[in-house]
Amino acid sequence: MKILLLDKNHPLITEQLLAKNFILEEDFTSSYDEVCDIIENYEGIIIRSRIPIDRNLLEKGRNLKFIARVGAGMENIDVKAAREFGIQLINSPEGNRDSVAEHVLGMLLILMNRLFIASQEVKNGIWKREENRGDELLGKTVGLIGYGNMGKATAKRFSGFGCKVIFHDIIPGLSDEYATQVSLEELKKTADVVSLHIPLTSETHYLIDEKFVSEMKNNFYFINTARGRNVETKSLVDALKSGKIKGACLDVLEYEKSSFEHLETENEDLQYLLESEKVIVTPHIAGWTHQSKEKLAQVIVDKIIASFC
């Protein structure tokens, strides 16, 4: 089986698939059009996010049996077309769920306890105690939106901090020892912290907007490690300015390129987020640890071998 690798990943993918007699070819530089010209030669693709896998490319890939994305989100792939052509879709959310969960907790603790701000002040000779008084997680209600791999791993961590953890998900019957499933309306009534763990779809695009924020009963902390376009940035900025959102932890931004490699635009709203003391921004690295790089790759390899060996 001939497989095209379009992004650099952990070397175990190459090592283990070669050992199973797959034929692997790497191409980390060709453009979308160049990939379209050669895709019919392959039965599998392993990607991250560099090349969009749209209907046009899939039509040219007449011999494709599978597309494997080393990561969780599949929005860069035309899932409907792939299924129409009988192409198996593989991803690996199991591989970076722990990394994402730890990143969520880390960002929120830094924000609520002003750790970064206080540290920078002391390093600059400024000693402020009352101004840097923190806010505890203990006793707060944490509302997760989405309860797949990332949501469950995050709930487990929050439960260890003495929080009440609730979640909303469109799939029923997911409550477990760490969190209780509720309606979205109930989450809006009770949550002190809201964290997103959802894919980007037509239904979740701008899920967090002015209407959502206005329906929240409590002023709340907001965390997004899902996708930037799950959030309408202007509404987020307005809520931060009004105090309705007490602080935001953002690992993803609406203005990222689809490859997630850098920001593609600048405007006043983005500048506010980058300058505000009420916001922590990281460059799409919540699932990006040394350990998750290996685990993501191993999950992909295991799934390919299980299906095609």
N, C-alpha and C positions, 0 to 999 in steps of 0.2 A: 504494500500500500504506500503510495507516494504522498508525502505531506509537505506543505509549504509553511515555513515559519516566517511570519511577517514582522515579529517584534522580538527583541532580546528578552530572554527569560532565564530562569535558573538552569544551569547546565544539566541537571538531572533529567530534564525532559529529553534532551538529545541522547544522553547516555542510556537511559532505560528503554526508550523506543527503538534505538538502534539495536539493542540487545534482543529485542523482540522481532527483529528483521523488517522493521518499517524503513522506508527510504525517505530521508529527510533532506530538504534543501532550504537554506536560509536566504532571505532577501529582506534586508532591513532598510533599503534605500529607494527601491522603485516607487514611482508615483502610482496613484490610483489607476490611471490609464494604462500604465505599463503592466500592472498586476492583472488588469482585465485581459490584456493580450496573451498572458501565459496561464491563466487560471484553469483552462480546460485540461491542462496536463496533470492536474492534481486531484486526489480523492479526499484529501483533508486539508484544513487550514488551522493553524494555531496562531492566535492573535492576542493583543491587548486592546489597543485603541487607535493605532496609527492610521489604518485604512478603513473607511466606512464600507461595510458589506451590504450593499443595497441590491435591489432587484436586478438592475442591469448587470452587476458583477455576477450574481447568482445565475442568471440566464446564460452567461458565458461559461460558467463553471459546470458544464453538463455532466462531469464525472464526479462531482463532489458527493461524498457520503456523510461528512461531518464538518462542523465548524466548532472549534474549541476556544473559548475565551478564558484567558488566565485572569480571573477576577469574577465579580458578581454581576454587575450591570450588563444588560444585553441591548441597550438602546442604540448602539452603533451598528446593530445588525437588523435587517428587515426580517423579523421573526416570522411574520405571516408568509412572506415569499419562500423562506427557507422550508417551512413546513409544507407549503404547497408543492415544492419540488422534492419532498421526501428526504431532506437533509437533516440529520440529527444535530441538535444544538447541545453543547456541553459547556458548563461554566463551573466555577469553583468557589462559591460563597463560604463553604466550610473552611477554606484555607486562611481567610483573614478576618473571621468573625471576632476572634479574641483580640487581635490588634485593634480593630475598630472599637470594641467595647472599652478597652483600656484608654484609648485616645479620647473617647467621650468623657470618661471620668476624669482624666487628666486635665482636659481643657476646662471642664466645669469647676473643678477644685481650684485651679489657678485663678479663674474669673471670680468666683465667689469669695475667695480669700485674698484677692488682690496681690497674689504672690509675685507676679512679674513686675507689677508697678512698684511694690514696696522694695523689692530687690534692687531695681534700677535706681530708686531714690537713695537707698543706703549707699550704693556704689558711687553715687554722685554727691555724697556728704549730706544728704537730707534724712532726718530722723523723725518720721511722723508715725504716731501710734493710733491715736483716735481716728485720724483720717483713713487709716487702713484697717479699721475694724472689720472682721469678716462675717460671713453668713454661713450657718451650718446646714449640711444636708440632712442631718438627723431629723426625722419627723416630717419631712416634706413628701408631697405626693408627686411622683414622677410619672408622666404620661408619655408612653412610647407609641408612635404611629408606625405600624408595621411590626409583625412579630415572626419574621423568618429567622435565619441564622444570626444576623446582626442584632436584631431586637432581643432574641432570647439570651444571647451572650451578655448584652448590656443590662438586661433585667437582673441577671444573676449577680452582676457587680453591684448594682444599686441596692439590691436587697441586703447585701452585706453591710451597707452604711446605715441601716435602720430606716430606710425609706419605705413608704407604701408605693408599690409599683403597679400601675394599671396600663393597659394597652388597648389600642383599637386596631383591628385587622378585618379585612373583608371575608376571610375564611373563618367560619365559626368553630367553637370548641377547642380553642388553643390554650386556655388557662392552664397553669402549672404551679409548682411550688414557689416560683419566684414572682409571678405576676398574674393579675386577674383581668380577663377580657371585659371591656365595657363598650358602650356605644360611643361614637365620636362626641355626641352631645354631653354625655356624662364626663368624658375626659375634659371637655372644655369647662365644665362646671367646677372641677375639683383639682386640676393639675397646677402645681407650682413650677414644674419644669416640663418642657415639651422637647422630645428628641425624635428626629425623623429617621426611619429605617425602611424606606420604600424605594421601589424602582421608579424610573422616570417613564411615565406613560401619558397618554392624552388625558386620563382621569387625574393624574397626580401633578400635572404641570400647573404651577402656581397654586398648589393646594394651600399654601400659606400666603394669604392675601389680606387685604383690609377687612374683608368680611370675617375671615377666620379670627383675626386678632380681636375684632370688636366683640366676638361671641365668647371670648375667654373671660371667665368671671374674675380670676385673680391676675394681678400683675405677675409675670412669669419669666423664667430664664428659658432661652431657646437654643437648641443645638441642632446643627445640620451636618451630618457626615454622609448623607445620601447623594443627592444630586443638586447642583446649584439652581437649576430651573424648577425645582420643587417649590421655590420661594420667589415671590415677587419682591425684588430688592427695594423698590420704593416704599412698599407697605412696611417692610422690615425697618427701614430707616425712620419712617414716620413714627412707628411704634417705639423705637429706641429713644427718639427725641421727646416723645410724650411721657415716657416712663412706663408705658404698658408692658413693654419688654424690658426687663431689668438689666439684661445683658445677653449677648449672643456669642456662641462658640461656633465658628464657621470653618469647616475644612473644605467646603466646596462653595463655589460662587457662580452666580448666573452668567458671569462674563468669561468663563473658561472656554477655551477652544474644545471641540469635541474630542480631541486627542488628550485633553487634560494637561498638556505640556506647558501652557502659559495662558495669561489673560489676553483676550482679543480686543478689549475695548476699555476705555477709561471715561468716567463721568462723575458728576457730583455725588451721586449715591455711593458709588464705589469708594470715592475719596473719603467720604464720611466714615465708612466702615473701617478703612485703613487707619484713620486718625483717632477714632473714638477710644477712650479708655474703657468703655462698656463692651468692647468687642475684641475677641481673640480670633485671628485668622491664620490658618495654616494652609500650605499649598497642596491640598488633595493627597495627604499622606496618612490618613487615619488607618488605612489597611496596608501600610507600607513599612513594615518592620523587616529585619533580617530573617526572623523566624517565619513570617507570613510569606515571604518570597519563596522559601522552600516548600512550605505547606501548600500554597496555591498551585505550584508546579506539580507536586506529588498527587494532589487530587485530580488534576487534569490527566496525568499519565495513567492513574488507576482507572479512571472512567474510560479512557480510550482503549486500554488493554481489555477491560471487561466487555466492551462492546465489539471489538474488532479482532480479537485473538482467539 
